Amino acid sequence: MTLPPTPDDKLGNAPFFDLMRVLLSQFKRLLADKDVTLTADELLAVSRAIADNTDHPKLPKIRPIMTDLVTESVHLLQERWGFTFAQSLQSDMDDIGNWETTAEFLEIANEKSNAELRISAGSSLLVAMRDLDYWGYLVDVVEHDAGVMDVDAVFAKRVLVHVSGVDGDAEDWLAQVNAWHEKQS
């Protein structure tokens, strides 16, 4: 029996600009709420610009919005539950408490999950745009994943490897990308 492809199988080999397009698509509504609309052609062009580290007229508007979305989500985790991003990834709903009904559980779980996703996906885009201030969040995602390589971890790994130029197939790729990052500081 053949196992279905894992996220690492599919996303690990996809062209990098396609990954950027997928990530950027996740924020399309939130960007539009901030008056940055992206047509299908613009979405592709911006994704290519991010992947190629080139300019696009929409990037100067996208960067601060992404920064704000990640920052708001980091603050939400801290203010609401006292968690850093890494602590939030490691916690489950039993660690949170303050819920009694299924509706409360779902609301809190959704809020926590959305914040984590915005931090992970937003940081992936920001680091791909060469804003290395968000590097640590991607490392948190990969370390929390512990080699499973779920979707968020594959995106994080691909961005870290792309930006650093490290071979993602190397056994110690994470140590290498972190060493590269240290040299940039």
Secondary structure as GFF3:
##gff-version 3
##sequence-region A 1 185
A	DSSP	alpha_helix	7	11	.	.	.	ID=ss1
A	DSSP	alpha_helix	16	26	.	.	.	ID=ss2
A	DSSP	alpha_helix	28	33	.	.	.	ID=ss3
A	DSSP	alpha_helix	40	52	.	.	.	ID=ss4
A	DSSP	alpha_helix	59	81	.	.	.	ID=ss5
A	DSSP	alpha_helix	85	90	.	.	.	ID=ss6
A	DSSP	alpha_helix	93	96	.	.	.	ID=ss7
A	DSSP	alpha_helix	102	128	.	.	.	ID=ss8
A	DSSP	three_ten_helix	132	134	.	.	.	ID=ss9
A	DSSP	alpha_helix	135	145	.	.	.	ID=ss10
A	DSSP	alpha_helix	151	164	.	.	.	ID=ss11
A	DSSP	alpha_helix	173	184	.	.	.	ID=ss12
###
